[in-house]
Amino acid sequence: MTTTMLLVALVVGTALFFDFTNGFHDSANAMATSVATGALRPRVAVLIAAVLNVAGAFLSTAVAKTISGGIVDDALVTPTMIFAGLAAAILWNLVTWLFGLPSSSSHALFGGLIGAVLVGAGLSGVNFSVVVSKILLPAIAAPVIAALAAGLATMVIYRLVAHTEDGPAAGWFRRAQTVSASLVALSHGTSDGQKTMGVITLVLITAGYQASGTGPQLWVIASAGVAIGLGTLSGGWRIMRTMGRGIVDIRSPQGFAAETASATAILASSHLGFGLSTTQVCSGSIVGTGVGRRPVEVRWSTARRIVYGWLLTLPAAAVVGALAAAVALSGPVGVLVVLALLILGSVGIYAVSRRAPVSSGTVNDSTEVRISAAGDRTGGSDPLDAVGTGRP
């Protein structure tokens, strides 16, 4: 086996591990509101999400093509740069998962790749026009549009349907959530599942194993779909509690409105090939439902922390990706150093998380927990998963 083939195998394995972290990091996107309202039991919810994430990965490849031949110049990029970018994205995903912070896995990936390519290939290696048009602009517009749509839907529901909080209407909305949440899971597969496909396709192109401009091969689609499905099946309970219980005390009509708005936005963006953050869309929808029902019920302190996380993700991942590339591009020893640091960092973060684990049985324990790693148990059983305190 040649050195190039070994490096490609390493990058493919790292990409699939990123896909796994994407699955448990973002499984909350689809199912947090349904779990919070009791529409679905936690374990059933993640099983449905896992299956539909895999199915969604086979529906489209537009986003994958944006990554494999859009945001960076595949003629200038090397597998080592891609490996460094993936390492940065994985570490950022694990850190934000530890804190229960619903940051964007997509932006972590984009940031890591951009930082690594800037170090390895310079400014000419990044197609900034594509970054702006298919990543940055959708990142600004999509959560706002989703929030407006979900807020308007919530207002209409509460005006037209009497007794939505209890009685037959509440039961209907809980049943409807099983459909709307499933659509979010399916759309997540069409969006986030494709991003790893794009990365693997990019490394195959840069290594000369695939022609430039071609889309992902069937084995790439299948492996990426399975990886994100397995990650989703593992739960992601920390971020699920933040999404479902920390922003708004969400009811079933709001959950239905949020999920419907999110699924519509994500499916539309996937069709257009936008590198949209499903986390941002779903968080925006949840905030919108709170505003649509009663703005005072939104925990704005938590919402602000989440926005800060969004703003920090891409540049922070880019910095880590740049540092990883600087080390990895020094030679084979540099690649091994980055790999060792990635493994040690991942194991260390997981070990810290086991000090205060979150499970399917505790995901709905409290609505008053805080995003903190300080060990404060006020309002919840897991300080690391805690979500913002206080109301305005």
Secondary structure, DSSP 8 states (H G I E B T S, - for coil): --HHHHHHHHHHHHHHHHHHHHHHHHHHHHHHHHHHHTSS-HHHHHHHHHHHHHHHHTT--HHHHHHHHTSB-TTT--HHHHHHHHHHHHHHHHHHHHTT----HHHHHHHHHHHHHHHHH-GGGB-HHHHIIIIIHHHHHHHHHHHHHHHHHHHHHHHHSTTTTSHHHHHHHHHHHHHHHHHHHHHHHHHHHHHHHHHHHHHHHHTTSS-TT----HHHHHHHHHHHHHHHHT--HHHHHIIIIIS----HHHHHHHHHHHHHHHHHHHHHT----HHHHHHHHHHHHHHHH-GGGS-HHHHHHHHHHHHHHHHHHHHHHHHHHHHHTT-HHHHHHHHHHHHHHHHHHHHHHTTS---TTTTTS-S---S--S---TTSS-GGG-------
